[in-house]
Amino acid sequence: MATPKRPVWKLSVGEEAPDFELTATGDGAGKGGPPKKIKLSSYRGKKNVVLAFYPAAYTPV
Amino acid sequence: MPSYEEDLSEFERRNAQVLGISVDQVFSNEAWAKSMGGLSYPLLSDNWPYGHVATQYGVLRGSGTTERAIFVIDQQGIIRYIDIHAISEQPPTDKIMAALDKLK
């Protein structure tokens, strides 16, 4: 049995999260709001962030 | 992703913003979310350059999609919790909440 390939682990707890700016749906996805840019560092000093990577749209959970 | 919708008030109570992120394009995410009746948090498109952010976070797979992964980031921008899950499983919400509770 081959060992499943795992991605190289790059980040650790305690490290600064890489900042990014991405195009996103509106504040609530699927509600017809216009796309907007979201910058991770814009939450600094305001909110904690739960960044949830998911494989692809339309994937069952 | 839809399961977080049920926990939204719990995230709000912990002053946490949920951001969904995948390599899909915005219109795909919007259509998908609409098919589920809408979500209360945004979906981000890591689509151009393709998977750029996923690569930085170490969660881009060889297949071109991302791992199912959670990063809890505090208000100083520091990573406080990482969970990378089997692609068919949903990361346990209780552990995410516990990680957020420690930030208070």
N, CA and C atoms of all chains as a GROMACS GRO file, in nm:
protein
  495
    1MET      N    1   0.084  -0.121   0.000
    1MET     CA    2   0.000   0.000   0.000
    1MET      C    3   0.087   0.125   0.000
    2ALA      N    4   0.067   0.207  -0.098
    2ALA     CA    5   0.144   0.331  -0.102
    2ALA      C    6   0.088   0.430   0.000
    3THR      N    7   0.174   0.506   0.058
    3THR     CA    8   0.129   0.609   0.151
    3THR      C    9   0.065   0.722   0.072
    4PRO      N   10  -0.053   0.766   0.114
    4PRO     CA   11  -0.115   0.877   0.039
    4PRO      C   12  -0.026   1.000   0.042
    5LYS      N   13  -0.020   1.066  -0.068
    5LYS     CA   14   0.063   1.187  -0.075
    5LYS      C   15  -0.004   1.301  -0.001
    6ARG      N   16   0.071   1.368   0.079
    6ARG     CA   17   0.020   1.484   0.151
    6ARG      C   18   0.094   1.607   0.102
    7PRO      N   19   0.028   1.720   0.106
    7PRO     CA   20   0.099   1.841   0.065
    7PRO      C   21   0.207   1.876   0.166
    8VAL      N   22   0.305   1.948   0.123
    8VAL     CA   23   0.410   1.993   0.214
    8VAL      C   24   0.346   2.086   0.316
    9TRP      N   25   0.369   2.060   0.443
    9TRP     CA   26   0.312   2.143   0.548
    9TRP      C   27   0.390   2.272   0.554
   10LYS      N   28   0.324   2.382   0.537
   10LYS     CA   29   0.398   2.506   0.526
   10LYS      C   30   0.377   2.601   0.643
   11LEU      N   31   0.262   2.594   0.704
   11LEU     CA   32   0.232   2.691   0.809
   11LEU      C   33   0.213   2.620   0.942
   12SER      N   34   0.243   2.690   1.049
   12SER     CA   35   0.226   2.634   1.182
   12SER      C   36   0.148   2.731   1.268
   13VAL      N   37   0.087   2.677   1.373
   13VAL     CA   38   0.020   2.760   1.472
   13VAL      C   39   0.124   2.856   1.532
   14GLY      N   40   0.084   2.981   1.548
   14GLY     CA   41   0.175   3.082   1.603
   14GLY      C   42   0.239   3.168   1.496
   15GLU      N   43   0.230   3.122   1.369
   15GLU     CA   44   0.284   3.202   1.259
   15GLU      C   45   0.181   3.304   1.212
   16GLU      N   46   0.231   3.409   1.149
   16GLU     CA   47   0.141   3.508   1.090
   16GLU      C   48   0.075   3.447   0.967
   17ALA      N   49  -0.055   3.466   0.956
   17ALA     CA   50  -0.128   3.415   0.839
   17ALA      C   51  -0.092   3.499   0.716
   18PRO      N   52  -0.055   3.435   0.606
   18PRO     CA   53  -0.026   3.512   0.484
   18PRO      C   54  -0.147   3.598   0.445
   19ASP      N   55  -0.122   3.724   0.422
   19ASP     CA   56  -0.233   3.812   0.383
   19ASP      C   57  -0.270   3.786   0.237
   20PHE      N   58  -0.393   3.817   0.204
   20PHE     CA   59  -0.437   3.802   0.065
   20PHE      C   60  -0.555   3.894   0.040
   21GLU      N   61  -0.578   3.921  -0.085
   21GLU     CA   62  -0.700   3.991  -0.126
   21GLU      C   63  -0.761   3.913  -0.240
   22LEU      N   64  -0.885   3.868  -0.223
   22LEU     CA   65  -0.950   3.786  -0.325
   22LEU      C   66  -1.088   3.842  -0.357
   23THR      N   67  -1.134   3.811  -0.478
   23THR     CA   68  -1.271   3.845  -0.514
   23THR      C   69  -1.364   3.743  -0.450
   24ALA      N   70  -1.472   3.793  -0.392
   24ALA     CA   71  -1.565   3.706  -0.320
   24ALA      C   72  -1.707   3.738  -0.361
   25THR      N   73  -1.797   3.649  -0.322
   25THR     CA   74  -1.939   3.679  -0.334
   25THR      C   75  -1.971   3.794  -0.240
   26GLY      N   76  -2.094   3.836  -0.236
   26GLY     CA   77  -2.134   3.936  -0.137
   26GLY      C   78  -2.119   3.880   0.003
   27ASP      N   79  -2.155   3.958   0.104
   27ASP     CA   80  -2.138   3.914   0.243
   27ASP      C   81  -2.207   3.781   0.269
   28GLY      N   82  -2.319   3.759   0.205
   28GLY     CA   83  -2.384   3.630   0.210
   28GLY      C   84  -2.382   3.571   0.070
   29ALA      N   85  -2.319   3.456   0.052
   29ALA     CA   86  -2.311   3.397  -0.082
   29ALA      C   87  -2.448   3.347  -0.127
   30GLY      N   88  -2.474   3.357  -0.256
   30GLY     CA   89  -2.598   3.304  -0.311
   30GLY      C   90  -2.718   3.395  -0.289
   31LYS      N   91  -2.693   3.518  -0.246
   31LYS     CA   92  -2.803   3.610  -0.219
   31LYS      C   93  -2.806   3.726  -0.318
   32GLY      N   94  -2.725   3.712  -0.422
   32GLY     CA   95  -2.733   3.808  -0.531
   32GLY      C   96  -2.656   3.936  -0.509
   33GLY      N   97  -2.586   3.946  -0.397
   33GLY     CA   98  -2.506   4.066  -0.373
   33GLY      C   99  -2.392   4.074  -0.473
   34PRO      N  100  -2.346   4.195  -0.504
   34PRO     CA  101  -2.239   4.209  -0.602
   34PRO      C  102  -2.108   4.153  -0.548
   35PRO      N  103  -2.024   4.095  -0.636
   35PRO     CA  104  -1.892   4.048  -0.593
   35PRO      C  105  -1.812   4.163  -0.534
   36LYS      N  106  -1.726   4.131  -0.439
   36LYS     CA  107  -1.642   4.235  -0.382
   36LYS      C  108  -1.508   4.175  -0.343
   37LYS      N  109  -1.412   4.264  -0.317
   37LYS     CA  110  -1.280   4.219  -0.274
   37LYS      C  111  -1.280   4.201  -0.123
   38ILE      N  112  -1.218   4.096  -0.077
   38ILE     CA  113  -1.202   4.076   0.067
   38ILE      C  114  -1.053   4.060   0.096
   39LYS      N  115  -1.006   4.143   0.189
   39LYS     CA  116  -0.865   4.140   0.227
   39LYS      C  117  -0.856   4.086   0.369
   40LEU      N  118  -0.775   3.983   0.388
   40LEU     CA  119  -0.766   3.921   0.520
   40LEU      C  120  -0.728   4.023   0.627
   41SER      N  121  -0.630   4.106   0.599
   41SER     CA  122  -0.579   4.197   0.702
   41SER      C  123  -0.681   4.305   0.740
   42SER      N  124  -0.790   4.317   0.663
   42SER     CA  125  -0.891   4.416   0.699
   42SER      C  126  -0.966   4.376   0.826
   43TYR      N  127  -0.951   4.250   0.869
   43TYR     CA  128  -1.016   4.205   0.992
   43TYR      C  129  -0.927   4.226   1.115
   44ARG      N  130  -0.802   4.270   1.091
   44ARG     CA  131  -0.708   4.292   1.202
   44ARG      C  132  -0.766   4.388   1.304
   45GLY      N  133  -0.757   4.348   1.429
   45GLY     CA  134  -0.803   4.434   1.537
   45GLY      C  135  -0.955   4.442   1.547
   46LYS      N  136  -1.024   4.367   1.462
   46LYS     CA  137  -1.170   4.373   1.460
   46LYS      C  138  -1.234   4.237   1.488
   47LYS      N  139  -1.192   4.138   1.412
   47LYS     CA  140  -1.258   4.008   1.422
   47LYS      C  141  -1.158   3.894   1.409
   48ASN      N  142  -1.189   3.783   1.475
   48ASN     CA  143  -1.118   3.659   1.445
   48ASN      C  144  -1.171   3.607   1.312
   49VAL      N  145  -1.091   3.530   1.243
   49VAL     CA  146  -1.133   3.478   1.113
   49VAL      C  147  -1.122   3.325   1.113
   50VAL      N  148  -1.229   3.261   1.067
   50VAL     CA  149  -1.225   3.117   1.042
   50VAL      C  150  -1.217   3.099   0.891
   51LEU      N  151  -1.097   3.067   0.845
   51LEU     CA  152  -1.075   3.050   0.701
   51LEU      C  153  -1.098   2.903   0.668
   52ALA      N  154  -1.201   2.878   0.589
   52ALA     CA  155  -1.243   2.739   0.562
   52ALA      C  156  -1.220   2.706   0.414
   53PHE      N  157  -1.111   2.635   0.388
   53PHE     CA  158  -1.087   2.588   0.251
   53PHE      C  159  -1.177   2.468   0.224
   54TYR      N  160  -1.241   2.465   0.108
   54TYR     CA  161  -1.322   2.350   0.070
   54TYR      C  162  -1.285   2.312  -0.073
   55PRO      N  163  -1.299   2.183  -0.106
   55PRO     CA  164  -1.243   2.134  -0.232
   55PRO      C  165  -1.301   2.200  -0.356
   56ALA      N  166  -1.431   2.214  -0.362
   56ALA     CA  167  -1.492   2.272  -0.481
   56ALA      C  168  -1.639   2.296  -0.456
   57ALA      N  169  -1.693   2.393  -0.527
   57ALA     CA  170  -1.837   2.415  -0.521
   57ALA      C  171  -1.907   2.287  -0.567
   58TYR      N  172  -2.023   2.265  -0.514
   58TYR     CA  173  -2.107   2.149  -0.548
   58TYR      C  174  -2.052   2.017  -0.496
   59THR      N  175  -1.954   2.024  -0.405
   59THR     CA  176  -1.910   1.899  -0.344
   59THR      C  177  -1.998   1.870  -0.224
   60PRO      N  178  -2.046   1.748  -0.214
   60PRO     CA  179  -2.129   1.715  -0.097
   60PRO      C  180  -2.044   1.711   0.029
   61VAL      N  181  -2.104   1.745   0.139
   61VAL     CA  182  -2.031   1.742   0.266
   61VAL      C  183  -2.061   1.610   0.336
   62MET      N  184  -1.942   2.273   0.352
   62MET     CA  185  -1.956   2.413   0.388
   62MET      C  186  -2.093   2.448   0.446
   63PRO      N  187  -2.202   2.394   0.394
   63PRO     CA  188  -2.332   2.440   0.442
   63PRO      C  189  -2.349   2.421   0.591
   64SER      N  190  -2.279   2.325   0.650
   64SER     CA  191  -2.304   2.296   0.791
   64SER      C  192  -2.269   2.414   0.881
   65TYR      N  193  -2.177   2.502   0.836
   65TYR     CA  194  -2.142   2.616   0.920
   65TYR      C  195  -2.257   2.714   0.934
   66GLU      N  196  -2.348   2.707   0.839
   66GLU     CA  197  -2.463   2.796   0.843
   66GLU      C  198  -2.540   2.781   0.975
   67GLU      N  199  -2.552   2.657   1.019
   67GLU     CA  200  -2.627   2.631   1.143
   67GLU      C  201  -2.555   2.688   1.266
   68ASP      N  202  -2.425   2.701   1.255
   68ASP     CA  203  -2.345   2.744   1.370
   68ASP      C  204  -2.315   2.892   1.368
   69LEU      N  205  -2.379   2.965   1.279
   69LEU     CA  206  -2.340   3.103   1.258
   69LEU      C  207  -2.348   3.188   1.384
   70SER      N  208  -2.453   3.169   1.463
   70SER     CA  209  -2.466   3.250   1.584
   70SER      C  210  -2.353   3.218   1.682
   71GLU      N  211  -2.308   3.093   1.680
   71GLU     CA  212  -2.196   3.054   1.767
   71GLU      C  213  -2.067   3.124   1.723
   72PHE      N  214  -2.048   3.136   1.593
   72PHE     CA  215  -1.931   3.209   1.542
   72PHE      C  216  -1.942   3.357   1.578
   73GLU      N  217  -2.062   3.411   1.564
   73GLU     CA  218  -2.081   3.553   1.593
   73GLU      C  219  -2.055   3.583   1.740
   74ARG      N  220  -2.099   3.492   1.827
   74ARG     CA  221  -2.080   3.509   1.970
   74ARG      C  222  -1.931   3.515   2.004
   75ARG      N  223  -1.850   3.449   1.920
   75ARG     CA  224  -1.705   3.447   1.942
   75ARG      C  225  -1.633   3.551   1.855
   76ASN      N  226  -1.709   3.645   1.805
   76ASN     CA  227  -1.654   3.753   1.722
   76ASN      C  228  -1.571   3.699   1.606
   77ALA      N  229  -1.622   3.596   1.541
   77ALA     CA  230  -1.548   3.532   1.433
   77ALA      C  231  -1.620   3.546   1.299
   78GLN      N  232  -1.545   3.582   1.199
   78GLN     CA  233  -1.597   3.591   1.063
   78GLN      C  234  -1.559   3.463   0.988
   79VAL      N  235  -1.658   3.391   0.935
   79VAL     CA  236  -1.629   3.274   0.853
   79VAL      C  237  -1.606   3.318   0.710
   80LEU      N  238  -1.497   3.272   0.651
   80LEU     CA  239  -1.469   3.296   0.510
   80LEU      C  240  -1.448   3.162   0.442
   81GLY      N  241  -1.538   3.126   0.350
   81GLY     CA  242  -1.517   3.005   0.270
   81GLY      C  243  -1.422   3.038   0.156
   82ILE      N  244  -1.337   2.946   0.119
   82ILE     CA  245  -1.241   2.974   0.012
   82ILE      C  246  -1.214   2.849  -0.070
   83SER      N  247  -1.219   2.863  -0.202
   83SER     CA  248  -1.188   2.752  -0.292
   83SER      C  249  -1.133   2.809  -0.421
   84VAL      N  250  -1.097   2.721  -0.512
   84VAL     CA  251  -1.041   2.767  -0.640
   84VAL      C  252  -1.150   2.795  -0.743
   85ASP      N  253  -1.275   2.783  -0.700
   85ASP     CA  254  -1.385   2.809  -0.794
   85ASP      C  255  -1.396   2.957  -0.828
   86GLN      N  256  -1.460   2.985  -0.940
   86GLN     CA  257  -1.484   3.124  -0.976
   86GLN      C  258  -1.604   3.177  -0.899
   87VAL      N  259  -1.609   3.310  -0.887
   87VAL     CA  260  -1.714   3.373  -0.806
   87VAL      C  261  -1.853   3.330  -0.852
   88PHE      N  262  -1.875   3.327  -0.984
   88PHE     CA  263  -2.011   3.296  -1.030
   88PHE      C  264  -2.049   3.151  -0.996
   89SER      N  265  -1.950   3.061  -0.993
   89SER     CA  266  -1.979   2.922  -0.953
   89SER      C  267  -2.019   2.915  -0.807
   90ASN      N  268  -1.944   2.986  -0.724
   90ASN     CA  269  -1.974   2.988  -0.581
   90ASN      C  270  -2.111   3.049  -0.554
   91GLU      N  271  -2.138   3.158  -0.626
   91GLU     CA  272  -2.267   3.226  -0.606
   91GLU      C  273  -2.382   3.133  -0.644
   92ALA      N  274  -2.367   3.063  -0.757
   92ALA     CA  275  -2.473   2.972  -0.803
   92ALA      C  276  -2.490   2.855  -0.707
   93TRP      N  277  -2.379   2.805  -0.659
   93TRP     CA  278  -2.383   2.692  -0.566
   93TRP      C  279  -2.455   2.732  -0.437
   94ALA      N  280  -2.412   2.847  -0.384
   94ALA     CA  281  -2.472   2.895  -0.259
   94ALA      C  282  -2.622   2.921  -0.278
   95LYS      N  283  -2.656   2.975  -0.394
   95LYS     CA  284  -2.798   3.003  -0.422
   95LYS      C  285  -2.879   2.874  -0.423
   96SER      N  286  -2.818   2.768  -0.480
   96SER     CA  287  -2.888   2.639  -0.487
   96SER      C  288  -2.914   2.582  -0.348
   97MET      N  289  -2.838   2.629  -0.250
   97MET     CA  290  -2.858   2.584  -0.112
   97MET      C  291  -2.945   2.681  -0.033
   98GLY      N  292  -2.995   2.783  -0.100
   98GLY     CA  293  -3.078   2.881  -0.031
   98GLY      C  294  -3.000   2.997   0.026
   99GLY      N  295  -2.875   3.008  -0.012
   99GLY     CA  296  -2.793   3.120   0.032
   99GLY      C  297  -2.717   3.088   0.160
  100LEU      N  298  -2.605   3.157   0.178
  100LEU     CA  299  -2.523   3.143   0.298
  100LEU      C  300  -2.511   3.279   0.365
  101SER      N  301  -2.471   3.279   0.490
  101SER     CA  302  -2.458   3.406   0.562
  101SER      C  303  -2.314   3.455   0.569
  102TYR      N  304  -2.227   3.387   0.497
  102TYR     CA  305  -2.088   3.431   0.492
  102TYR      C  306  -2.042   3.427   0.347
  103PRO      N  307  -1.937   3.503   0.315
  103PRO     CA  308  -1.892   3.508   0.176
  103PRO      C  309  -1.808   3.387   0.136
  104LEU      N  310  -1.805   3.361   0.007
  104LEU     CA  311  -1.718   3.258  -0.050
  104LEU      C  312  -1.614   3.327  -0.137
  105LEU      N  313  -1.488   3.302  -0.109
  105LEU     CA  314  -1.378   3.368  -0.178
  105LEU      C  315  -1.325   3.280  -0.291
  106SER      N  316  -1.288   3.344  -0.400
  106SER     CA  317  -1.237   3.272  -0.516
  106SER      C  318  -1.085   3.285  -0.527
  107ASP      N  319  -1.019   3.176  -0.499
  107ASP     CA  320  -0.872   3.171  -0.511
  107ASP      C  321  -0.841   3.122  -0.653
  108ASN      N  322  -0.883   3.202  -0.747
  108ASN     CA  323  -0.890   3.155  -0.885
  108ASN      C  324  -0.791   3.222  -0.979
  109TRP      N  325  -0.737   3.336  -0.935
  109TRP     CA  326  -0.648   3.407  -1.025
  109TRP      C  327  -0.544   3.484  -0.947
  110PRO      N  328  -0.416   3.451  -0.948
  110PRO     CA  329  -0.363   3.329  -1.012
  110PRO      C  330  -0.417   3.205  -0.942
  111TYR      N  331  -0.438   3.103  -1.020
  111TYR     CA  332  -0.508   2.983  -0.973
  111TYR      C  333  -0.442   2.922  -0.849
  112GLY      N  334  -0.519   2.913  -0.740
  112GLY     CA  335  -0.470   2.846  -0.619
  112GLY      C  336  -0.355   2.916  -0.550
  113HIS      N  337  -0.339   3.044  -0.576
  113HIS     CA  338  -0.225   3.119  -0.522
  113HIS      C  339  -0.227   3.120  -0.369
  114VAL      N  340  -0.343   3.148  -0.312
  114VAL     CA  341  -0.353   3.154  -0.166
  114VAL      C  342  -0.344   3.013  -0.106
  115ALA      N  343  -0.411   2.916  -0.170
  115ALA     CA  344  -0.405   2.778  -0.122
  115ALA      C  345  -0.260   2.728  -0.119
  116THR      N  346  -0.182   2.769  -0.217
  116THR     CA  347  -0.041   2.731  -0.220
  116THR      C  348   0.034   2.790  -0.102
  117GLN      N  349   0.006   2.917  -0.073
  117GLN     CA  350   0.072   2.982   0.040
  117GLN      C  351   0.037   2.915   0.172
  118TYR      N  352  -0.085   2.863   0.179
  118TYR     CA  353  -0.130   2.797   0.302
  118TYR      C  354  -0.099   2.647   0.301
  119GLY      N  355  -0.040   2.599   0.192
  119GLY     CA  356   0.002   2.459   0.187
  119GLY      C  357  -0.112   2.360   0.171
  120VAL      N  358  -0.224   2.404   0.112
  120VAL     CA  359  -0.340   2.315   0.102
  120VAL      C  360  -0.386   2.288  -0.042
  121LEU      N  361  -0.302   2.326  -0.140
  121LEU     CA  362  -0.339   2.295  -0.278
  121LEU      C  363  -0.296   2.152  -0.309
  122ARG      N  364  -0.388   2.073  -0.360
  122ARG     CA  365  -0.358   1.934  -0.393
  122ARG      C  366  -0.309   1.922  -0.536
  123GLY      N  367  -0.243   1.810  -0.564
  123GLY     CA  368  -0.196   1.784  -0.699
  123GLY      C  369  -0.308   1.780  -0.799
  124SER      N  370  -0.428   1.746  -0.753
  124SER     CA  371  -0.543   1.737  -0.842
  124SER      C  372  -0.594   1.875  -0.883
  125GLY      N  373  -0.543   1.980  -0.817
  125GLY     CA  374  -0.585   2.114  -0.853
  125GLY      C  375  -0.692   2.172  -0.763
  126THR      N  376  -0.747   2.089  -0.674
  126THR     CA  377  -0.841   2.144  -0.576
  126THR      C  378  -0.767   2.161  -0.444
  127THR      N  379  -0.839   2.207  -0.342
  127THR     CA  380  -0.772   2.226  -0.214
  127THR      C  381  -0.814   2.117  -0.115
  128GLU      N  382  -0.733   2.102  -0.014
  128GLU     CA  383  -0.770   2.018   0.099
  128GLU      C  384  -0.893   2.080   0.166
  129ARG      N  385  -0.959   2.001   0.247
  129ARG     CA  386  -1.062   2.055   0.334
  129ARG      C  387  -0.990   2.097   0.462
  130ALA      N  388  -0.974   2.226   0.479
  130ALA     CA  389  -0.886   2.273   0.586
  130ALA      C  390  -0.942   2.396   0.655
  131ILE      N  391  -0.912   2.407   0.782
  131ILE     CA  392  -0.956   2.521   0.862
  131ILE      C  393  -0.834   2.590   0.922
  132PHE      N  394  -0.830   2.721   0.909
  132PHE     CA  395  -0.730   2.801   0.978
  132PHE      C  396  -0.805   2.903   1.063
  133VAL      N  397  -0.782   2.900   1.194
  133VAL     CA  398  -0.838   3.003   1.282
  133VAL      C  399  -0.730   3.109   1.301
  134ILE      N  400  -0.766   3.233   1.268
  134ILE     CA  401  -0.671   3.344   1.270
  134ILE      C  402  -0.722   3.449   1.369
  135ASP      N  403  -0.636   3.489   1.462
  135ASP     CA  404  -0.682   3.583   1.565
  135ASP      C  405  -0.677   3.728   1.514
  136GLN      N  406  -0.715   3.819   1.602
  136GLN     CA  407  -0.726   3.959   1.558
  136GLN      C  408  -0.592   4.025   1.531
  137GLN      N  409  -0.485   3.958   1.571
  137GLN     CA  410  -0.351   4.009   1.538
  137GLN      C  411  -0.299   3.947   1.408
  138GLY      N  412  -0.380   3.862   1.346
  138GLY     CA  413  -0.338   3.800   1.221
  138GLY      C  414  -0.252   3.676   1.239
  139ILE      N  415  -0.254   3.620   1.361
  139ILE     CA  416  -0.173   3.503   1.392
  139ILE      C  417  -0.259   3.377   1.382
  140ILE      N  418  -0.204   3.272   1.322
  140ILE     CA  419  -0.274   3.144   1.311
  140ILE      C  420  -0.278   3.078   1.449
  141ARG      N  421  -0.398   3.044   1.494
  141ARG     CA  422  -0.412   2.985   1.627
  141ARG      C  423  -0.459   2.840   1.623
  142TYR      N  424  -0.504   2.794   1.511
  142TYR     CA  425  -0.553   2.656   1.500
  142TYR      C  426  -0.551   2.617   1.353
  143ILE      N  427  -0.503   2.494   1.328
  143ILE     CA  428  -0.503   2.441   1.191
  143ILE      C  429  -0.563   2.302   1.193
  144ASP      N  430  -0.654   2.277   1.103
  144ASP     CA  431  -0.710   2.143   1.089
  144ASP      C  432  -0.719   2.110   0.941
  145ILE      N  433  -0.645   2.009   0.899
  145ILE     CA  434  -0.655   1.962   0.761
  145ILE      C  435  -0.716   1.824   0.764
  146HIS      N  436  -0.827   1.812   0.692
  146HIS     CA  437  -0.911   1.694   0.702
  146HIS      C  438  -0.912   1.612   0.575
  147ALA      N  439  -0.949   1.486   0.589
  147ALA     CA  440  -0.976   1.405   0.470
  147ALA      C  441  -1.082   1.477   0.388
  148ILE      N  442  -1.070   1.468   0.258
  148ILE     CA  443  -1.152   1.550   0.170
  148ILE      C  444  -1.300   1.519   0.185
  149SER      N  445  -1.333   1.400   0.230
  149SER     CA  446  -1.474   1.361   0.241
  149SER      C  447  -1.534   1.397   0.376
  150GLU      N  448  -1.450   1.447   0.467
  150GLU     CA  449  -1.500   1.475   0.601
  150GLU      C  450  -1.507   1.624   0.627
  151GLN      N  451  -1.596   1.658   0.717
  151GLN     CA  452  -1.610   1.796   0.760
  151GLN      C  453  -1.528   1.815   0.888
  152PRO      N  454  -1.442   1.917   0.894
  152PRO     CA  455  -1.368   1.939   1.019
  152PRO      C  456  -1.465   1.959   1.135
  153PRO      N  457  -1.432   1.904   1.252
  153PRO     CA  458  -1.525   1.911   1.365
  153PRO      C  459  -1.544   2.053   1.415
  154THR      N  460  -1.669   2.095   1.416
  154THR     CA  461  -1.699   2.233   1.453
  154THR      C  462  -1.666   2.260   1.600
  155ASP      N  463  -1.684   2.159   1.685
  155ASP     CA  464  -1.659   2.183   1.827
  155ASP      C  465  -1.513   2.220   1.853
  156LYS      N  466  -1.423   2.163   1.773
  156LYS     CA  467  -1.281   2.196   1.791
  156LYS      C  468  -1.251   2.339   1.745
  157ILE      N  469  -1.321   2.380   1.640
  157ILE     CA  470  -1.304   2.518   1.593
  157ILE      C  471  -1.353   2.615   1.700
  158MET      N  472  -1.468   2.583   1.760
  158MET     CA  473  -1.523   2.669   1.865
  158MET      C  474  -1.429   2.674   1.985
  159ALA      N  475  -1.371   2.559   2.020
  159ALA     CA  476  -1.279   2.554   2.133
  159ALA      C  477  -1.156   2.642   2.105
  160ALA      N  478  -1.110   2.638   1.981
  160ALA     CA  479  -0.995   2.721   1.944
  160ALA      C  480  -1.030   2.869   1.955
  161LEU      N  481  -1.151   2.904   1.914
  161LEU     CA  482  -1.196   3.044   1.922
  161LEU      C  483  -1.213   3.087   2.068
  162ASP      N  484  -1.260   2.995   2.151
  162ASP     CA  485  -1.281   3.028   2.292
  162ASP      C  486  -1.150   3.068   2.359
  163LYS      N  487  -1.041   3.008   2.315
  163LYS     CA  488  -0.911   3.039   2.374
  163LYS      C  489  -0.864   3.179   2.340
  164LEU      N  490  -0.923   3.239   2.240
  164LEU     CA  491  -0.878   3.371   2.195
  164LEU      C  492  -0.936   3.484   2.279
  165LYS      N  493  -1.037   3.452   2.361
  165LYS     CA  494  -1.103   3.558   2.437
  165LYS      C  495  -1.010   3.617   2.542
   0.00000   0.00000   0.00000
